[in-house]
């Protein structure tokens, strides 16, 4: 920042009343080669966010909190990282054929002129704090440098003619693709992603991570890298690289920072190529206890009582990605000891654990859930975990195993716990068997936790609470928390996830209703009357505790 620019910015801050003229003079004296904002922050005269807000207000410009702003990567790519650093600016989006640029000092008219000439766009400035800008510039500069280096290496290797191509050139090409793959995987692990999506588009290739259940775009790379990247991924996962017409599945493992992570890979042919999804399987995530999963006291007590029985079936229900496997493994961890014979049958075996006998389903070879389960019961197990009850045959064997002295753990896909009872009947399993065998059904979802650093307290409107059925005393709405966004949570306002639970205990009344083929709604009404807390009840209780928001519960719970 030039001295003239610093004086212009200082004049604006004095006019706003944020600092005095004496404070400005002192800050300009000690600034040296630094910006005025940095000097004011060091002298403890002003916070850089307040500086940016004051500048925005005085100049009639929008203020942007980059911590919670969805920056358009294509807009950011219009300016080199060197230019961004020189003027402390970052393009954040395109709007009406103008480039919207976040600036720490929009009073610097010379910077705006330079940006207009370099980019070829009219510049629409918005104001952001200097610290947020510097962090965002470094993030995009690092990402862009990595991708550009890899693409450059790839193009150098790919540009060689057939006659000139030799082993060294092939190694260069493979090295560029390997760097891109390694960067994609490493960043996903370090950011805590659950899935990586590598998606071919019409003109490029998009890479997204699913973090805390929500997809976020990371970067795009040229279309020409698509085929080589996918071939490398297929080789690592044990797939057929020549087959491009049918879906394929595979897996591979890596070790990063001393931690072992497995990847389950699925490749699907789509219009513009082959889409691949990599699911990250962290072994430390399933070495958890039930107490670590966010249970409140009432559902945890009900589940523990069912697990303490030496027989019976415990079913976990919910959609894909709701944490059913994690809960099952947590239950297994509780019963897994040298005195217990514990066998699982899964498709696929996601986590390979010591002390368990795990069976991988192989339907083409005839090893179905039902066939594996029949054989497992001849191994005299104490506890059996079935990855999923998919059909009548598997369900019948599982129920009969629960009736003959085995503890059976399994999953179903239903929206709530009472629906699991009627789903078994719809599969063709006799209601009297279900009533006698099933001891408890756990329905669950995963909701994002509010970031502890930036969540803000507020008092909601009573009318809004009434509309969604939130429990409160009329005339005395509770103080709740909502998301805001900061550097720690990447501007999202949420960090980490927790379970939302509903435990249906099968008592005599529910048994009788099951035998009489009562509907899921009737069973739910009776269960609530008996003290069951629904998914929404559990979610609202966690909103009152300040761990999540109303918006998040309404997003994940029907």
HELIX and SHEET records of a PDB file:
HELIX    1   1 UNK A    3  UNK A   16  1                                  14    
HELIX    2   2 UNK A   21  UNK A   31  1                                  11    
HELIX    3   3 UNK A   36  UNK A   42  1                                   7    
HELIX    4   4 UNK A   48  UNK A   59  1                                  12    
HELIX    5   5 UNK A   66  UNK A   68  5                                   3    
HELIX    6   6 UNK A   73  UNK A   76  1                                   4    
HELIX    7   7 UNK A   81  UNK A   87  1                                   7    
HELIX    8   8 UNK A  109  UNK A  119  1                                  11    
HELIX    9   9 UNK A  130  UNK A  158  1                                  29    
HELIX   10  10 UNK A  167  UNK A  190  1                                  24    
HELIX   11  11 UNK A  223  UNK A  225  5                                   3    
HELIX   12  12 UNK A  226  UNK A  237  1                                  12    
HELIX   13  13 UNK A  283  UNK A  286  5                                   4    
HELIX   14  14 UNK A  290  UNK A  293  5                                   4    
HELIX   15  15 UNK A  297  UNK A  307  1                                  11    
HELIX   16  16 UNK A  324  UNK A  335  1                                  12    
HELIX   17  17 UNK A  363  UNK A  365  5                                   3    
HELIX   18  18 UNK A  369  UNK A  377  1                                   9    
HELIX   19  19 UNK A  392  UNK A  403  1                                  12    
HELIX   20  20 UNK A  417  UNK A  427  1                                  11    
HELIX   21  21 UNK A  431  UNK A  437  1                                   7    
HELIX   22  22 UNK A  462  UNK A  468  1                                   7    
HELIX   23  23 UNK A  508  UNK A  515  1                                   8    
HELIX   24  24 UNK A  520  UNK A  529  1                                  10    
HELIX   25  25 UNK A  535  UNK A  544  1                                  10    
HELIX   26  26 UNK A  550  UNK A  556  1                                   7    
SHEET    1   A 3 UNK A  89  UNK A  95  0                                        
SHEET    2   A 3 UNK A  98  UNK A 103 -1                                        
SHEET    3   A 3 UNK A 122  UNK A 127  1                                        
SHEET    1   B 6 UNK A 214  UNK A 222  0                                        
SHEET    2   B 6 UNK A 204  UNK A 211 -1                                        
SHEET    3   B 6 UNK A 193  UNK A 200 -1                                        
SHEET    4   B 6 UNK A 273  UNK A 282 -1                                        
SHEET    5   B 6 UNK A 259  UNK A 270 -1                                        
SHEET    6   B 6 UNK A 248  UNK A 256 -1                                        
SHEET    1   C 7 UNK A 357  UNK A 360  0                                        
SHEET    2   C 7 UNK A 342  UNK A 346  1                                        
SHEET    3   C 7 UNK A 383  UNK A 386  1                                        
SHEET    4   C 7 UNK A 407  UNK A 412  1                                        
SHEET    5   C 7 UNK A 312  UNK A 317  1                                        
SHEET    6   C 7 UNK A 438  UNK A 450  1                                        
SHEET    7   C 7 UNK A 494  UNK A 505 -1                                        
SHEET    1   D 2 UNK A 456  UNK A 459  0                                        
SHEET    2   D 2 UNK A 479  UNK A 482 -1                                        
END                                                                             
